[in-house]
């Protein structure tokens, strides 16, 4: 490769380079200059560096070529991957701001640097179509998140959560690697599009079926789909709240996007069908089973929770089922663009909503390791702004109009019904998803009941979250309302990006 090619490659990865340099700058400034400064001041400086890096990376993306295919697909730059990276940067920026009030560690520089290293992994993850790069980026993201989960050394539950997340994640990495290695063995290729081309006409032979199952198991762990969800409730509960927010939002956004790429590109031609009474072997019926199980267990499991973070964990499992419905829809050629748009819109707005919900939990009592539902009692009188934001987030997750969650589900269900218009083959799955959404309304309203109906304890003090937290939570709640009332603000650029790619 010539020097000109290397310069071109460097220009393509400037956003990731800026994030890495910011992480290194945080370590140098915090460890070398500000080690003895007050923790609050160190957090402000570190969060400011994160903010500058995120917005500089987003600005750079508007000036780079809109289409580039480098290193045999290891780096793919197109409007859709740029869009996804901007979503991830917004989520990381919100997480950094909400971390300002969290006193769970004195290792401020290391914490914010790990946030950015996880971000780099997620950015490379969404912009790759090559097996080795996907696996390396997945592991960079996972290793950073394992450490962040166990970062609160004052809380034994954090160490336990980190260990469980690490063990389950290591098992998931093994399944993923076995599945991808079988794909390479069958085709001699590591590029997803070339793998699909080599597999054309081979049918679903036993080795390909095994590769498919192993790959789905590996990614099933990453997206916390049933029955690979066992790590999620403990990890969400034990992890520092801002870290749990990133795991539930950014990690899920990146994992679903790359999962969609692997299935749509690498396993093209092996889709099968999940239509009622018309099941045919392939990856679609496998995902149908995961989607049904995730929606059922996630929603029913959330009803029994008394911990807010565990409730959000089971809610995340249920939402993984809804997101799988979008991936299933993409398997039908006529609905590929609609399915991709619905999936990306859903994961993006879900990410914003989830970061906001965890942010409210963190703002109620930054020093607490976890919040019980009973701790939210009387929140509307103790902190009206936090109560209003939490109401927006809970109702959006439940799919109540005119919030972003409602339009996300509406768009997703509409795309699924249109996948087989002659037979309405996925109608049964949509009806089941709507029924599970109705179930979810119960436990989301339980949260709001504590906030607006239950009286506050007599000794409960008034809450005074920082200005930065109030501004961030208010902005997230406003975004959820605006994107629900005017979804075209996100859908128009998203549709334009998808049309240039698919």
Secondary structure as GFF3:
##gff-version 3
##sequence-region A 1 502
A	DSSP	alpha_helix	3	12	.	.	.	ID=ss1
A	DSSP	alpha_helix	14	32	.	.	.	ID=ss2
A	DSSP	alpha_helix	39	61	.	.	.	ID=ss3
A	DSSP	beta_strand	68	70	.	.	.	ID=ss4
A	DSSP	three_ten_helix	71	73	.	.	.	ID=ss5
A	DSSP	beta_strand	75	77	.	.	.	ID=ss6
A	DSSP	alpha_helix	79	98	.	.	.	ID=ss7
A	DSSP	alpha_helix	108	126	.	.	.	ID=ss8
A	DSSP	alpha_helix	131	149	.	.	.	ID=ss9
A	DSSP	alpha_helix	156	187	.	.	.	ID=ss10
A	DSSP	alpha_helix	192	199	.	.	.	ID=ss11
A	DSSP	alpha_helix	206	223	.	.	.	ID=ss12
A	DSSP	alpha_helix	230	238	.	.	.	ID=ss13
A	DSSP	alpha_helix	241	246	.	.	.	ID=ss14
A	DSSP	pi_helix	247	251	.	.	.	ID=ss15
A	DSSP	alpha_helix	252	261	.	.	.	ID=ss16
A	DSSP	pi_helix	262	266	.	.	.	ID=ss17
A	DSSP	alpha_helix	283	303	.	.	.	ID=ss18
A	DSSP	alpha_helix	308	330	.	.	.	ID=ss19
A	DSSP	three_ten_helix	333	335	.	.	.	ID=ss20
A	DSSP	alpha_helix	336	364	.	.	.	ID=ss21
A	DSSP	three_ten_helix	373	376	.	.	.	ID=ss22
A	DSSP	alpha_helix	379	382	.	.	.	ID=ss23
A	DSSP	alpha_helix	384	398	.	.	.	ID=ss24
A	DSSP	alpha_helix	404	417	.	.	.	ID=ss25
A	DSSP	three_ten_helix	418	420	.	.	.	ID=ss26
A	DSSP	alpha_helix	427	452	.	.	.	ID=ss27
A	DSSP	alpha_helix	467	485	.	.	.	ID=ss28
A	DSSP	alpha_helix	488	501	.	.	.	ID=ss29
###
